[in-house]
C-alpha cells in the first residue's frame, strides 16, 4: 500500500475504486432516504468530482506535481466545481455562495504566497481553518436537501486545501499523512487506544458525559473508516503533525508542546459536545500524541483516534 501511494498508477487505481464505491453507496443511500434520482445524481457526481482532489494529498509523488503556480488554480477548482455540479439540479445557484467559496479558496491558497511563514501568520492560518470548520461557513452555501446536510462537500474541500497548502507552500516537515497505516502504525495506535480506555471511561462516567446504548456495530464501523480517512486524519494532521511541532519550536519544550496541544485539542471539542468533553478529549489527545511520537507518523494517532470514536459510537452516547 505504501509503494502504491508513491505511483501515478496507484493514484489512478484508488480514484477508480473510490468512484465505484462512492457511486454505489450514493445510489443506495438516496434510495433508502427517498431522495429522487434527479436530485441525488448531481450530489453524487459532486462527491465524485471532489474525490480526486481530496485523494491527491495522500500520494506524495502526485501532490508534488501541483507545487508552484498551479496550486492555487487546483485549490480554487476543488472548492468551486462540486458546488457548480450541485447547482445543476440539486440546489439553486446563488452568486453569494460562489463568492464565499472563491474568497475562502483564494485566501487559503495564497496565504503563504503573500504572507511570511512565521508564528503569527502560522497561528492565524490555523485559526482561519478552525473558524471555518466550526463556524458553519458552508451552511448558507450548501442548503439541506431532503433533510440531508450536503455541506460536507465544503468541509472536504477545506480539508484538502489546508493540507496541500501546508505541505506544498508552507513546506512543513513530513507528517506521515496517508490513508492506510502500516503494521507498526496499526500496532502502536491500537496499544494507545487500549491505554486510553480506562482513563476515558472513568472521566466519561465521572463527568456524566455519556451513557451506554445497545451495540451499533454497523454505525461504529462506518464511523471508524470515516475518521480514519477524513475527519480524524485531518484533526490529527493539524494537531500532532503541524501544531505540536510548531509549539515545540515556539517554546523549545517538547513536554510543554504536548500539554498545550492536547489542551487545545480538548478545547476545540467544546463546540461539538460541551464542557464535559473538554477534559476527555484532552486526555485522548495525550494518547494520540504519544502514538504519533512513538511511530513518527500521524497515522498511528489516527488509528488511536478512530478506534476511540468507533467504540464510543458502538456502545456509548
Order of alpha helices (4+ residues) and beta strands (2+ residues): alpha-alpha-alpha-alpha-alpha-alpha-alpha-alpha-alpha-alpha-alpha-alpha-alpha-alpha-alpha-alpha
